[in-house]
Amino acid sequence: MLVTVVTLLLVLNFYPAQAVRKLIINSKETELLERAKTFSATLEEFTTLTQENILVSVQVLDLDEQQRILVTDSFGSVIYDNSKVSSLAGTYALLPDIVAALEGCDVFRCRYGETAFISDAASPVMKGEKAIGAVYIYDYDTEQAAFLNSTRSNIFRISLVLAVVGAAALGFLMVYFGKRVGQLVRGIQSMSAGNYDSRIHLQGQDELSQVADEFNELADRLQKTEELRREFVSNASHELKTPLASIKLLSDSILQTKDIPRESVNEFLTDINEEIDRLTRITERLLQLTKLDYVSSNQMQSCNLNGLVKKITDLLKENAVHAQVEIENRMEEDLWVLFDRDGLYQVVFNLVENAIKYNRKGGKVVLKGWKETEEERRVCLTVQDTGIGIPEDELSHIFERFYRVDKARSREKGGTGLGLAIVADWLKNAGGDIQVESTLGEGTTFRVTLLAGPCEEAAS
């Protein structure tokens, strides 16, 4: 900061003073040379240079008596000198400027002292191509020097005030922005230490305030992500703990019961096997959710929705017969969608499996598929059941991980609370959408919207 202030002082003092000084010198040059040339031009009207002729010209031109004026002949002898103190008339004045003028040159020089501008100008008096004399004007100007010194003093005072004000403003800004930057740094350090509740409160509309706002938005997202992660870990631990506890209890019962009948062992082992199957399903669903976080749009391809729905309904036909549920396929022909094939299988399979699982005896599952307008390039799929339905206040939660509408019944039917979460994640990653309508005790309809894809047979 000190270097900045010193540099500012030097710049403010040097350049303006130099400009004023140069302006005064240029003005002096114009004034004295013009006066010397005019005087010499007037003297050129006479045949010879005499003191009388020169006096007449001085009176005609009304030359300033404050400036010393010399007129010499061609040899440098002074014919006229207006000085009343130390006249050089009758002597030789072989000054460099006069010698140069006698050689036919116009000459000007100016020197600046602390108290005066000392200027002199010389011009030849010509007759044809020969100089018959020279005019020399000498000026000692203290007024302009005083003006320059006053200007320099004023500039110094102004620059000093500006420098002090600038230094104070710079110091204030450094403290002000240093404090604000410090708040940002402390907030970032706090978040780096794992404190996701950290927020930065900066007033104003400057860039630092915008950075603070962006930081707070990022903190909100990280906090929400951390809360979801903790909830997910907690739910996953709970879901895994339940079948493990059952397996532990069942195996202890076998080990601790003496002379246990073979039928009881088989029954316990059957229950253990069911719990292992449940563990396997939970693990597979968790792996699927983890995989969804890394799904790339490059995996999207054209998929035949009709063929996939037929394959899944054929696969789940036995489950439907066992549950006494009818599956009805009302799909339009030639429906192609843009999706990951494994992901599309998971979406349709989970929806149809749930529609069978949570239906009632003698119920029905209806699958409908159709193509939206060509401009929208969308394909719709609905899975409608006549099952138990979902309470209205729980509809907004059914796509959350590990959420179950009827927890006891879901576990009884082997549910993990992850199926619909997987469906929602797949559709989100593929640019699709899912909506649900349900009436408690009457049934549920899931409406899936997918991006339309090109027909592979037509393309080939």
C-alpha positions in Angstrom: 0.0 0.0 0.0 2.9 2.4 0.8 4.4 1.9 -2.6 1.0 2.7 -4.2 0.7 5.9 -2.2 4.3 7.0 -3.1 3.7 6.2 -6.8 0.5 8.2 -6.8 2.2 11.2 -5.2 5.0 11.1 -7.8 2.6 10.8 -10.7 0.3 13.6 -9.5 3.2 16.0 -8.8 5.5 15.3 -11.8 3.2 15.2 -14.9 1.0 18.2 -14.1 3.9 20.4 -13.1 5.9 19.4 -16.2 2.9 20.1 -18.4 2.5 23.6 -17.0 6.2 24.3 -17.3 6.2 23.2 -20.9 3.2 25.3 -21.7 4.9 28.4 -20.2 8.1 27.8 -22.2 6.1 27.3 -25.4 4.3 30.5 -24.8 7.5 32.3 -24.2 9.0 31.0 -27.4 6.1 32.1 -29.4 6.0 35.5 -27.8 9.7 36.4 -27.9 10.5 34.9 -31.3 7.4 36.6 -32.8 8.5 39.9 -31.3 12.1 39.6 -32.5 11.0 38.7 -36.0 8.6 41.6 -36.1 11.2 44.0 -34.9 13.8 42.7 -37.3 11.3 42.9 -40.2 10.6 46.5 -39.4 14.3 47.3 -39.3 14.7 45.7 -42.7 12.8 48.6 -44.2 15.7 51.0 -43.5 18.8 51.2 -45.7 21.1 51.3 -42.7 20.8 50.6 -39.0 21.0 53.7 -36.9 20.0 54.5 -33.4 17.4 57.0 -34.7 15.8 54.4 -37.0 15.8 51.8 -34.2 14.1 54.3 -31.8 11.4 55.0 -34.4 10.7 51.3 -34.8 10.6 50.8 -31.0 8.0 53.6 -30.7 6.0 52.3 -33.6 5.9 48.7 -32.2 5.4 49.9 -28.6 7.9 47.2 -27.4 7.7 46.2 -23.7 10.3 48.1 -21.7 10.4 45.3 -19.1 12.3 43.2 -21.6 15.8 44.1 -22.5 16.3 44.7 -26.2 19.7 44.8 -28.1 20.2 45.6 -31.7 23.7 45.0 -33.2 25.3 45.6 -36.5 26.7 42.9 -38.7 29.9 42.8 -36.6 28.1 42.4 -33.2 28.6 46.0 -32.1 25.6 47.1 -30.0 23.7 50.0 -31.7 20.8 50.1 -29.4 20.3 48.9 -25.8 17.1 49.9 -23.8 18.7 49.2 -20.5 19.0 52.3 -18.3 21.2 50.7 -15.7 24.1 49.1 -17.7 23.8 49.9 -21.3 26.0 48.0 -23.8 25.7 50.5 -26.6 29.0 51.0 -28.4 30.4 47.7 -27.2 30.6 44.3 -28.8 28.0 41.8 -27.6 29.2 38.5 -29.1 26.7 36.3 -27.2 26.1 32.8 -28.7 22.5 33.7 -29.6 23.6 37.0 -31.4 26.3 35.2 -33.3 23.8 32.6 -34.4 21.4 35.3 -35.5 24.2 37.1 -37.5 24.6 33.8 -39.3 20.9 34.0 -40.4 19.3 31.8 -37.7 16.3 32.5 -35.4 17.3 31.5 -31.9 15.3 30.9 -28.7 16.4 29.6 -25.3 14.7 29.3 -22.0 16.0 28.3 -18.6 13.9 27.9 -15.4 15.3 28.7 -12.0 13.5 28.5 -8.7 12.6 32.3 -9.0 12.3 33.1 -12.7 12.0 32.0 -16.3 15.1 33.3 -18.1 14.4 33.5 -21.8 16.2 35.1 -24.8 15.5 35.2 -28.5 17.5 36.5 -31.4 16.6 37.1 -35.1 18.7 38.4 -38.0 18.0 41.7 -39.8 18.4 40.7 -43.4 19.2 42.7 -46.6 18.9 40.3 -49.4 20.8 37.2 -48.3 23.1 39.0 -45.9 22.5 39.8 -42.3 23.2 43.5 -41.6 22.4 43.2 -37.9 20.6 41.2 -35.2 17.8 41.8 -32.8 18.2 40.3 -29.3 15.5 40.2 -26.7 16.1 39.1 -23.1 13.3 38.3 -20.6 13.5 37.7 -16.9 10.0 36.6 -15.8 9.4 36.1 -12.1 5.6 36.1 -12.4 5.4 33.0 -14.4 7.9 31.3 -12.2 5.8 32.2 -9.1 2.7 30.9 -10.9 4.5 27.6 -11.6 5.7 27.3 -8.0 2.2 28.1 -6.8 0.7 25.5 -9.1 3.2 22.9 -8.0 2.4 23.7 -4.3 -1.3 23.4 -5.0 -0.9 20.2 -6.9 1.3 18.8 -4.1 -1.4 19.7 -1.5 -4.2 18.3 -3.6 -2.2 15.1 -4.3 -1.3 14.8 -0.7 -5.0 15.1 0.3 -5.9 12.6 -2.4 -3.2 10.2 -1.3 -4.3 10.4 2.3 -8.0 9.9 1.3 -7.0 7.2 -1.1 -4.9 5.4 1.5 -7.7 5.7 4.0 -10.2 4.4 1.5 -7.8 1.6 0.5 -7.3 0.7 4.1 -11.0 0.7 4.8 -11.7 -1.5 1.7 -8.9 -3.9 2.7 -10.3 -4.2 6.2 -13.9 -4.4 4.9 -13.2 -7.0 2.2 -10.7 -8.8 4.4 -13.4 -9.3 7.0 -15.9 -10.5 4.3 -13.3 -12.8 2.8 -12.5 -14.1 6.3 -16.2 -15.0 6.7 -16.1 -16.9 3.5 -12.9 -18.8 4.5 -14.3 -19.7 7.9 -17.5 -20.9 6.4 -15.6 -23.1 3.9 -13.3 -24.4 6.6 -16.3 -25.2 8.8 -18.0 -27.2 6.0 -14.7 -28.9 5.2 -14.7 -30.1 8.9 -18.1 -31.7 8.3 -20.3 -29.0 9.7 -23.0 -28.9 7.0 -25.1 -26.5 9.1 -22.6 -23.7 8.4 -24.0 -20.7 6.6 -22.4 -17.4 5.5 -24.4 -14.2 6.0 -23.0 -11.3 4.0 -25.1 -8.2 3.3 -24.8 -6.3 0.1 -25.0 -6.9 -3.7 -21.3 -7.3 -4.5 -19.6 -10.4 -5.9 -18.6 -11.7 -2.4 -22.3 -11.6 -1.4 -23.1 -13.6 -4.6 -20.4 -16.1 -3.7 -21.9 -16.4 -0.1 -25.3 -17.0 -1.6 -24.0 -19.7 -3.9 -22.1 -21.2 -0.9 -25.3 -21.3 1.1 -27.2 -23.0 -1.7 -24.4 -25.6 -2.0 -24.4 -26.1 1.8 -28.2 -26.7 1.6 -27.7 -29.3 -1.1 -24.9 -31.0 0.8 -26.8 -30.9 4.0 -29.8 -32.5 2.3 -27.6 -35.1 0.6 -25.9 -35.9 4.0 -29.3 -36.2 5.7 -30.5 -38.5 2.9 -27.3 -40.5 3.1 -27.6 -40.9 6.9 -31.3 -41.9 6.5 -30.4 -44.3 3.7 -27.7 -45.9 5.8 -30.0 -46.1 8.8 -32.8 -47.6 6.8 -30.5 -50.0 5.0 -29.0 -51.1 8.4 -32.4 -51.6 9.8 -33.6 -53.6 6.8 -30.5 -55.8 6.8 -30.7 -56.2 10.6 -34.2 -57.6 10.6 -33.6 -60.8 8.5 -30.2 -61.3 10.1 -31.8 -61.2 13.6 -34.4 -63.7 12.3 -31.7 -66.0 11.0 -29.8 -65.8 14.2 -32.9 -66.6 16.3 -33.8 -69.5 14.1 -30.3 -71.0 14.0 -30.0 -70.6 17.8 -33.3 -72.4 18.2 -31.9 -75.4 16.2 -28.6 -75.4 18.1 -30.1 -75.0 21.6 -32.9 -77.5 21.3 -31.9 -81.1 22.0 -33.3 -84.0 20.1 -35.2 -81.5 17.8 -37.5 -83.4 15.4 -36.5 -83.5 11.7 -39.8 -81.8 10.8 -39.0 -78.9 13.1 -35.5 -78.6 11.6 -36.9 -78.5 8.1 -39.4 -75.9 9.2 -36.6 -73.7 10.7 -34.4 -74.2 7.7 -37.2 -73.2 5.4 -37.7 -70.0 7.4 -33.9 -69.3 7.3 -33.9 -69.9 3.6 -36.7 -67.3 3.2 -34.8 -64.8 5.3 -31.7 -65.4 3.1 -33.8 -64.8 0.0 -35.0 -61.6 1.6 -31.4 -60.5 2.3 -30.5 -61.3 -1.3 -33.3 -59.2 -2.6 -32.4 -56.2 -0.4 -28.8 -56.5 -1.4 -29.6 -56.7 -5.1 -31.9 -53.7 -4.9 -29.3 -51.7 -3.0 -26.8 -52.5 -5.7 -29.2 -51.4 -8.4 -29.7 -48.1 -6.6 -25.9 -47.6 -6.4 -25.6 -48.5 -10.1 -28.2 -45.9 -11.0 -25.9 -43.1 -9.7 -23.5 -43.9 -12.5 -25.9 -44.5 -15.4 -24.7 -42.7 -18.5 -26.8 -41.3 -21.3 -24.6 -43.3 -23.7 -26.4 -46.5 -22.5 -29.7 -45.4 -23.9 -30.9 -47.4 -26.9 -34.1 -48.2 -28.8 -36.2 -50.8 -26.9 -39.3 -52.7 -28.1 -41.8 -52.0 -25.3 -44.4 -54.5 -26.6 -41.9 -57.4 -26.6 -40.6 -56.4 -23.1 -44.2 -56.2 -21.6 -45.1 -59.6 -23.1 -41.9 -61.2 -21.7 -42.6 -59.8 -18.2 -46.3 -60.8 -18.2 -45.4 -64.3 -19.3 -42.7 -64.5 -16.6 -45.2 -63.3 -13.9 -48.1 -65.3 -15.1 -47.5 -68.0 -12.5 -47.4 -65.4 -9.7 -50.7 -64.0 -11.0 -52.4 -67.4 -11.1 -51.2 -68.1 -7.6 -52.6 -64.8 -6.4 -55.8 -65.3 -8.4 -55.2 -62.1 -10.4 -55.9 -61.7 -14.1 -53.4 -59.8 -16.3 -54.8 -58.0 -19.3 -52.5 -56.6 -22.1 -54.0 -53.7 -24.0 -50.8 -52.4 -25.6 -50.8 -50.7 -29.0 -48.6 -52.3 -31.6 -45.1 -51.1 -32.6 -44.1 -49.1 -29.5 -40.4 -48.3 -29.3 -38.8 -46.2 -26.5 -35.4 -44.8 -25.8 -34.1 -46.3 -22.6 -31.5 -48.6 -21.0 -32.8 -52.1 -21.7 -32.0 -53.5 -18.2 -33.5 -50.4 -16.6 -36.7 -50.6 -18.7 -37.0 -54.2 -17.6 -36.7 -53.2 -13.9 -39.3 -50.4 -14.3 -42.0 -52.6 -15.9 -41.2 -55.7 -13.8 -41.4 -53.8 -10.5 -44.7 -52.1 -11.5 -46.4 -55.3 -12.7 -45.1 -57.3 -9.8 -46.4 -54.8 -7.3 -49.8 -54.7 -9.1 -50.1 -58.5 -8.6 -48.7 -58.6 -5.1 -50.9 -55.9 -3.6 -54.1 -56.9 -5.5 -57.1 -58.8 -4.2 -58.3 -62.3 -5.1 -60.2 -62.1 -8.4 -58.6 -58.8 -9.2 -57.2 -57.6 -12.4 -54.0 -55.9 -13.7 -54.4 -53.9 -17.0 -51.4 -52.7 -19.0 -52.1 -50.0 -21.6 -49.5 -48.5 -23.9 -49.9 -45.8 -26.6 -47.9 -43.2 -28.5 -48.4 -39.6 -27.9 -48.5 -37.1 -30.8 -45.5 -37.3 -33.2 -44.4 -33.8 -32.2 -44.1 -34.7 -28.5 -42.2 -37.9 -29.3 -43.5 -39.6 -26.1 -44.8 -43.1 -25.3 -47.2 -43.7 -22.4 -47.5 -46.9 -20.3 -50.1 -47.4 -17.6 -50.2 -50.2 -15.1 -53.7 -50.3 -13.4 -54.8 -52.7 -10.6 -57.9 -53.3 -8.6 -56.0 -53.8 -5.4 -56.0 -52.3 -1.9 -55.0 -48.8 -3.0 -52.8 -46.2 -1.3 -53.9 -43.6 1.2 -53.9 -40.1 -0.2 -51.5 -38.7 2.4 -48.9 -41.4 1.6 -48.9 -41.0 -2.2 -46.1 -38.4 -2.1 -43.8 -40.8 -0.2 -44.1 -44.0 -2.1 -41.0 -43.3 -4.3 -38.8 -42.7 -1.2 -36.3 -45.4 -0.4 -37.4 -48.0 2.2 -40.8 -46.4 2.4 -43.7 -48.9 2.8 -47.4 -48.0 3.0 -48.3 -51.0 5.1 -45.0 -52.1 6.7 -46.2 -55.3 8.3 -48.0 -56.5 5.1 -45.1 -55.4 2.9 -42.6 -57.5 4.9 -45.1 -60.4 4.8 -45.1 -60.2 1.0 -41.3 -59.9 0.8 -41.2 -56.2 0.0 -38.1 -54.2 0.6 -39.4 -50.6 0.1 -36.9 -50.1 -2.7 -38.8 -51.2 -5.8 -40.6 -47.9 -6.6 -37.5 -45.9 -5.6 -35.6 -47.8 -8.3 -38.4 -47.1 -10.8 -38.3 -43.4 -10.1 -34.5 -43.2 -10.3 -34.4 -45.0 -13.6 -37.1 -42.8 -15.1 -35.4 -39.6 -13.8 -32.0 -40.6 -15.4 -33.6 -41.5 -18.7 -35.7 -38.3 -19.1 -39.0 -40.1 -18.3 -41.7 -39.4 -15.7 -44.1 -41.4 -13.4 -47.4 -40.3 -11.9 -49.7 -42.2 -9.6 -53.4 -42.1 -8.9 -55.0 -44.3 -6.2 -58.3 -44.7 -4.4 -58.1 -46.6 -1.1 -59.9 -50.0 -1.4 -60.4 -49.6 -5.2 -57.0 -49.7 -6.8 -54.0 -47.8 -8.1 -52.8 -46.6 -11.6 -49.2 -45.8 -12.4 -48.7 -43.7 -15.5 -45.2 -43.8 -17.0 -44.1 -41.4 -19.8 -41.0 -42.5 -21.9 -39.1 -40.9 -24.7 -40.0 -42.4 -28.0 -37.2 -44.3 -29.9 -36.6 -45.3 -33.5 -37.9 -48.7 -34.7 -34.8 -50.9 -35.0 -36.4 -53.1 -37.7 -37.3 -50.0 -39.8 -33.8 -48.6 -39.3 -32.2 -51.9 -40.4 
